[in-house]
């Protein structure tokens, strides 16, 4: 009986120290942003695949490559902007 009591108390103390997940009420907003970002990325990849499939020569492949570079550049800029917003928001909260 004492062993059971000790185990229950030990387990209870572990639960009290367990870190609770951060729930700032913005989960759905973050989820929607991530989903939108992935949809855009998938669309860009499908467009690139279609371009490559339809290329008839090296000139066509080079044009596809240039489009792909533009998509990567846009995505990189978008991610930088998201990081800046997050950093700015974090500093405002402090």
C-alpha positions in Angstrom: 0.0 0.0 0.0 2.9 2.4 0.9 4.5 1.6 -2.5 1.3 2.5 -4.3 1.0 5.7 -2.4 4.7 6.6 -3.2 4.2 5.8 -6.9 1.0 7.9 -7.1 2.7 10.9 -5.4 5.8 10.6 -7.6 3.7 10.4 -10.7 1.6 13.4 -9.5 4.7 15.5 -8.9 6.0 14.6 -12.4 2.8 15.8 -13.9 2.9 19.1 -12.0 6.4 19.7 -13.5 5.5 18.7 -17.0 5.5 21.7 -19.3 2.2 22.6 -20.7 2.0 23.4 -24.4 1.8 27.1 -25.2 -1.7 28.0 -26.2 -1.9 31.7 -27.1 -5.2 31.3 -29.0 -3.5 31.7 -32.4 -3.2 28.0 -33.3 -5.9 28.2 -36.0 -4.3 31.3 -37.5 -0.8 29.7 -37.6 -2.4 26.5 -39.1 -4.2 28.5 -41.8 -1.0 30.5 -42.7 1.1 27.3 -42.9 -1.6 25.6 -45.1 -1.8 28.6 -47.4 2.0 28.7 -47.7 2.1 24.9 -48.6 -0.6 25.3 -51.2 1.3 28.1 -52.9 4.5 26.0 -52.8 2.7 22.9 -54.2 1.2 25.0 -57.0 4.7 26.4 -57.9 6.2 22.9 -58.0 3.4 21.6 -60.2 3.8 24.6 -62.5 7.6 23.9 -62.7 7.0 20.2 -63.4 4.5 21.1 -66.2 6.9 23.6 -67.7 9.7 21.0 -67.7 7.4 18.3 -69.2 6.4 20.7 -72.0 9.9 21.9 -72.8 11.0 21.0 -76.3 14.7 22.0 -76.1 17.4 23.4 -73.9 16.0 26.9 -74.4 12.7 25.8 -73.0 14.4 24.1 -70.0 16.4 27.2 -69.4 13.1 29.3 -69.3 11.7 26.8 -66.8 14.8 27.1 -64.7 14.5 30.9 -64.6 10.8 30.6 -63.6 11.8 28.2 -60.8 14.5 30.7 -59.6 11.8 33.4 -59.4 9.5 31.2 -57.4 12.3 30.4 -55.0 13.2 34.1 -54.7 9.6 35.0 -54.0 9.3 32.2 -51.4 12.5 33.3 -49.7 11.3 36.9 -49.5 8.0 35.8 -48.1 9.7 33.7 -45.4 11.9 36.7 -44.5 8.9 38.9 -44.2 7.1 36.3 -42.0 10.2 36.1 -39.7 10.4 39.9 -39.5 6.7 40.1 -38.5 7.2 37.3 -35.9 10.3 39.0 -34.5 8.5 42.4 -34.4 5.5 40.9 -32.7 7.7 39.2 -30.2 9.4 42.4 -29.3 6.1 44.2 -28.9 4.9 41.6 -26.4 7.9 42.1 -24.2 
